[in-house]
Amino acid sequence: MISDADREELERLRAENEALKKTTAAKTALSLKVSEKGAVSVYGLGRFPVTLYREQWMRLLEYGPSIHAFIQENEDKLKKRE
């Protein structure tokens, strides 16, 4: 049998674990907003948002396959952020 103190500790740890899971999920999620100047801001990649105007985003997205290929070709030179 499990004592009341152990049961309370288990419930506390479960609640703490759930809170940590939610915090981690929130940190990994990306979000989009329209900036005050009418640009598109992507939040969740780093400390500050990545903000570009619509035309810049469209140009960058069209260039996506080239960026992906470049990253694969230079995998050994690139650092991973943890």
C-alpha positions in Angstrom: 0.0 0.0 0.0 1.0 3.6 -0.6 0.9 6.1 2.3 -1.1 9.3 2.1 2.2 11.3 2.1 3.5 9.3 -0.8 0.2 9.6 -2.7 0.3 13.4 -2.2 3.9 13.6 -3.4 3.0 11.5 -6.4 0.1 13.8 -7.3 2.3 16.9 -6.8 5.0 15.4 -9.1 2.4 14.5 -11.7 1.1 18.1 -11.7 4.6 19.5 -11.9 5.3 17.2 -14.8 2.2 18.3 -16.7 3.1 22.0 -16.2 6.6 21.3 -17.6 5.2 19.6 -20.6 3.0 22.5 -21.3 5.9 25.0 -20.9 8.0 22.9 -23.3 5.2 22.7 -25.9 4.7 26.4 -25.7 8.4 27.1 -26.3 8.5 24.9 -29.4 5.3 26.2 -31.0 5.6 28.9 -33.7 3.1 31.7 -34.0 2.4 34.4 -36.5 1.4 38.0 -36.1 1.0 41.1 -38.2 3.3 43.7 -37.0 2.4 47.4 -36.4 4.0 48.2 -39.8 2.0 45.5 -41.6 4.8 42.9 -41.8 4.6 39.2 -40.9 6.4 38.3 -37.7 7.2 34.7 -36.7 7.6 34.1 -33.0 9.1 31.1 -31.4 12.4 30.6 -33.3 14.5 32.6 -30.9 14.5 35.5 -28.4 13.2 37.9 -31.0 10.6 37.5 -33.8 11.7 37.1 -37.4 9.8 39.9 -39.2 9.7 40.4 -43.0 7.2 42.0 -45.3 4.9 39.9 -47.4 7.1 40.2 -50.6 10.2 39.2 -48.6 8.4 36.1 -47.2 7.2 35.1 -50.6 10.6 35.4 -52.0 12.2 33.5 -49.1 9.6 30.7 -49.4 10.2 30.3 -53.1 13.9 30.0 -52.3 13.2 27.3 -49.7 14.4 24.3 -51.7 17.8 26.1 -52.2 18.1 26.8 -48.5 17.3 23.2 -47.7 19.9 21.9 -50.2 22.5 24.4 -48.8 21.9 23.2 -45.2 22.3 19.5 -46.3 25.5 20.3 -48.2 27.0 22.1 -45.3 25.7 19.9 -42.5 29.2 19.2 -41.2 30.0 23.0 -40.9 26.7 24.1 -39.3 26.1 24.1 -35.6 22.9 23.0 -34.0 21.2 25.2 -31.4 20.1 23.3 -28.3 
